[in-house]
């Protein structure tokens, strides 16, 4: 089954304790992205990657890191989490059309609900 | 700065009624997406609109795109309770290296039986 898999689904952690949220897709998609969803703010892009070893900042990258060493994996790293990073996180992937994402849109993972206390 | 604005942000309506959700965006794009999100769930792709004048329909939902007006609509016909969810529009900007998708804040639709 074609899917984007995120782990964990739920995570409660303490301020300053490094954590990684994993994301893996089995569709051979070039494009992967991380979003956070907060009430009243919709989805905001954190980082995205157009292909292996190519990553770029989205709209809210502060406090996050990513890597794209393999095409299928795009982990999100919080080196020193803070309470304002409490949120619902989504990983998404897409094939790339010749002119960009256009023809396909995203496939989303199930989400990771992160609480930082 | 690109803005994607949905209107209304919250809608409560009776079953059997028709209504339209609007999505306005502030920069040139001919690629727009609609997603549905149920509470506590992920986002599900509903429609992909790729050109001016594109219209797509699935059941009681119909989406259209007017790139000149920078406007997309999601029309609900004879609403049923199962359509209660949050609906997001998202606009694809750029191409090549800078391609990205910007989401609206979502419209929470509540359909009363």
HADDOCK unambig.tbl for C-alpha pairs under 7 A between the chains (distance, minus, plus):
assign (segid A and resid 40 and name CA) (segid B and resid 105 and name CA) 6.49 0.50 0.50
assign (segid A and resid 41 and name CA) (segid B and resid 105 and name CA) 5.55 0.50 0.50
assign (segid A and resid 42 and name CA) (segid B and resid 103 and name CA) 6.79 0.50 0.50
assign (segid A and resid 42 and name CA) (segid B and resid 104 and name CA) 6.22 0.50 0.50
assign (segid A and resid 42 and name CA) (segid B and resid 105 and name CA) 3.91 0.50 0.50
assign (segid A and resid 42 and name CA) (segid B and resid 106 and name CA) 6.09 0.50 0.50
assign (segid A and resid 43 and name CA) (segid B and resid 103 and name CA) 5.92 0.50 0.50
assign (segid A and resid 43 and name CA) (segid B and resid 105 and name CA) 6.94 0.50 0.50
assign (segid A and resid 50 and name CA) (segid B and resid 97 and name CA) 6.71 0.50 0.50
assign (segid A and resid 99 and name CA) (segid B and resid 95 and name CA) 5.60 0.50 0.50
assign (segid A and resid 99 and name CA) (segid B and resid 96 and name CA) 6.47 0.50 0.50
assign (segid A and resid 100 and name CA) (segid B and resid 95 and name CA) 4.82 0.50 0.50
assign (segid A and resid 100 and name CA) (segid B and resid 96 and name CA) 5.57 0.50 0.50
assign (segid A and resid 100 and name CA) (segid B and resid 99 and name CA) 5.97 0.50 0.50
assign (segid A and resid 101 and name CA) (segid B and resid 99 and name CA) 6.89 0.50 0.50
assign (segid A and resid 102 and name CA) (segid B and resid 31 and name CA) 5.85 0.50 0.50
assign (segid A and resid 102 and name CA) (segid B and resid 50 and name CA) 6.90 0.50 0.50
assign (segid A and resid 102 and name CA) (segid B and resid 92 and name CA) 6.72 0.50 0.50
assign (segid A and resid 103 and name CA) (segid B and resid 50 and name CA) 6.83 0.50 0.50
assign (segid A and resid 105 and name CA) (segid B and resid 33 and name CA) 6.84 0.50 0.50
assign (segid A and resid 105 and name CA) (segid B and resid 48 and name CA) 6.78 0.50 0.50
assign (segid A and resid 108 and name CA) (segid B and resid 42 and name CA) 6.63 0.50 0.50
assign (segid A and resid 108 and name CA) (segid B and resid 43 and name CA) 6.17 0.50 0.50
assign (segid A and resid 109 and name CA) (segid B and resid 42 and name CA) 6.63 0.50 0.50
assign (segid A and resid 110 and name CA) (segid B and resid 41 and name CA) 6.63 0.50 0.50
assign (segid A and resid 110 and name CA) (segid B and resid 42 and name CA) 4.95 0.50 0.50
assign (segid A and resid 111 and name CA) (segid B and resid 42 and name CA) 6.18 0.50 0.50
